[in-house]
Amino acid sequence: MRGKKREKIFKGIISLLILRLLWDSPQYGYALENELNDKLAIKLSDGEIYSILRNMEIRKLLKSYVITEKGRMRRYYQINDDGRKFLMEHITPLKIAYPLIGEIIGFIESVRDKN
């Protein structure tokens, strides 16, 4: 991906993925960041995940709280009812986008292979 600034669509996918990852249980930021990096197969820039998390908290899609564990303060993130509703409401756009993304990828690969 070019440059440091990510496209809105990619940040939107990351936000939906975060809600999915938090669906079953809260996670602290560093663990969540590692899981996202593994799933995305890229390293998010320093602080990028926390910026997205703060934005999601402002939008009231999740909440955070701090716990001290073994002398360390950890901020945990937890999906709330609004976040669950938000994720569930995206089923239709995701179903529409899924085959279209495949079509776009196929086109880009075919054009790239010709060059």
C-alpha positions as CSV (number, residue, x, y, z in Angstrom):
1,M,0.0,0.0,0.0
2,R,1.4,3.4,-0.9
3,G,2.3,6.0,1.7
4,K,1.5,6.0,5.3
5,K,-2.1,7.1,5.0
6,R,-4.5,4.2,4.4
7,E,-7.6,4.5,2.3
8,K,-10.9,4.9,4.2
9,I,-12.1,1.5,2.8
10,F,-9.2,-0.3,4.4
11,K,-9.7,1.5,7.7
12,G,-13.3,0.5,7.5
13,I,-12.4,-3.1,7.0
14,I,-9.9,-2.9,9.9
15,S,-12.7,-1.5,12.1
16,L,-15.1,-4.3,11.2
17,L,-12.3,-6.8,11.9
18,I,-11.7,-5.3,15.3
19,L,-15.3,-5.6,16.2
20,R,-15.2,-9.3,15.0
21,L,-12.1,-9.9,17.1
22,L,-13.7,-8.4,20.2
23,W,-17.1,-10.2,19.7
24,D,-16.3,-13.0,22.2
25,S,-14.1,-11.3,24.7
26,P,-12.2,-8.1,25.5
27,Q,-8.5,-7.8,24.5
28,Y,-5.8,-5.5,25.4
29,G,-4.3,-3.2,22.8
30,Y,-1.0,-4.9,22.2
31,A,-2.5,-8.4,21.8
32,L,-5.2,-6.9,19.5
33,E,-2.5,-5.2,17.4
34,N,-0.6,-8.5,17.0
35,E,-3.7,-10.4,16.0
36,L,-4.6,-7.7,13.5
37,N,-1.1,-7.7,12.0
38,D,-1.2,-11.5,11.7
39,K,-4.6,-11.5,10.0
40,L,-3.8,-8.6,7.7
41,A,-0.3,-10.0,6.9
42,I,1.1,-6.4,7.2
43,K,2.4,-4.3,10.1
44,L,0.2,-1.4,11.0
45,S,2.2,1.7,11.7
46,D,3.0,2.7,15.2
47,G,-0.1,4.1,16.9
48,E,-2.3,3.4,13.9
49,I,-4.3,0.7,15.7
50,Y,-4.7,3.0,18.7
51,S,-6.0,5.8,16.5
52,I,-8.6,3.5,15.0
53,L,-9.5,2.2,18.5
54,R,-9.9,5.8,19.8
55,N,-12.1,6.7,16.9
56,M,-14.3,3.6,17.4
57,E,-14.6,4.5,21.1
58,I,-15.6,8.1,20.2
59,R,-18.2,6.6,17.8
60,K,-19.4,4.4,20.8
61,L,-18.8,1.1,19.0
62,L,-16.6,-0.1,21.9
63,K,-15.4,0.9,25.3
64,S,-12.1,0.6,27.0
65,Y,-10.9,0.2,30.6
66,V,-7.5,-0.1,32.3
67,I,-6.4,-3.0,34.4
68,T,-3.1,-3.4,36.3
69,E,-1.7,-6.9,35.7
70,K,1.7,-7.9,37.2
71,G,2.5,-4.2,37.8
72,R,1.6,-3.2,34.2
73,M,-1.3,-1.1,33.2
74,R,-3.1,-2.5,30.2
75,R,-6.0,-0.9,28.3
76,Y,-8.6,-3.5,27.4
77,Y,-11.1,-2.9,24.6
78,Q,-14.6,-4.4,24.6
79,I,-17.3,-4.4,22.0
80,N,-20.6,-3.0,23.2
81,D,-24.2,-3.4,21.9
82,D,-23.8,-0.5,19.4
83,G,-20.6,-2.1,18.1
84,R,-22.4,-5.5,17.7
85,K,-25.3,-3.8,15.9
86,F,-22.9,-1.9,13.7
87,L,-21.1,-5.1,12.7
88,M,-24.3,-7.0,12.0
89,E,-25.7,-4.1,9.9
90,H,-22.7,-4.5,7.5
91,I,-23.7,-8.0,6.2
92,T,-25.4,-6.7,3.1
93,P,-22.6,-4.3,2.0
94,L,-20.0,-7.0,2.7
95,K,-22.0,-9.6,0.6
96,I,-22.2,-7.1,-2.2
97,A,-18.5,-6.1,-2.0
98,Y,-17.1,-9.6,-1.7
99,P,-17.5,-10.7,-5.4
100,L,-16.8,-7.2,-6.6
101,I,-13.4,-7.2,-4.8
102,G,-12.6,-10.5,-6.5
103,E,-13.5,-9.0,-9.9
104,I,-11.3,-5.9,-9.2
105,I,-8.4,-8.1,-8.0
106,G,-8.7,-10.3,-11.2
107,F,-8.7,-7.2,-13.4
108,I,-5.6,-5.7,-11.7
109,E,-3.7,-9.0,-11.9
110,S,-4.5,-9.4,-15.6
111,V,-3.4,-5.9,-16.4
112,R,-0.3,-6.3,-14.2
113,D,0.6,-9.6,-15.9
114,K,0.5,-7.9,-19.4
115,N,3.1,-5.4,-18.3
